Each structure stands twice: as structure tokens, then as C-alpha cells.
Amino acid sequence: MEIVRGLVVRAAAGRDKGGFFTVLSAENGYAVICDGKRRSLSHPKRKNEKHLFPTAVVLDEGSLQTNRKIRKALAAVRGEADPENGGF
């Protein structure tokens, strides 16, 4: 599967192994990813594409505007309750 902006990926290696992220950009075998919390929009992570497992989910452009929207969208992908509204 091609790595494109908005794609939700799971990290396969490194400190962030197992975490879900969204792709902000991708070129030359590398993707710039963020999760809205540890890796915010202002401090994204550059990661080799071979260390990412793509999912079938692609977030829309509106979900990529703020860290809060990214966290909320990724929580929905993980199947968690909304952390902004008390958890359950």
C-alpha cells in the first residue's frame, strides 16, 4: 500500500513501536508522522517507510489540522473511548 498524507500507520520499530500515527508527508522512502501527543504537529517524527505498517484508514484533511483532532481520530482507530470527554 502506498504511503500518503492522512494514512494511519503503526510503528514497527524504534521507541514508538506499536503506536498509531498519521502520515503528514512522504517522499524518498521516508514518512513524516505524528500522533498529536508525544509527536505533535510542531515536532513530527521522520521515519523510514519500511518501519511502518499501513492500515486501511485514511484521515480526512480536517482531522489533520490540530493535535487535538489527530488524537481524537487516532483514538477512534484504536477503538478507545474519547479521552477528551472523560474516557467513556
Secondary structure, DSSP 8 states (H G I E B T S, - for coil): ----TTEEEEE-SSTTTT-EEEEEEEETTEEEEE-SSSS-TTS-EEEEGGGEEEEEEE--GGGGSSHHHHHHHHHHHHT---GGGT--
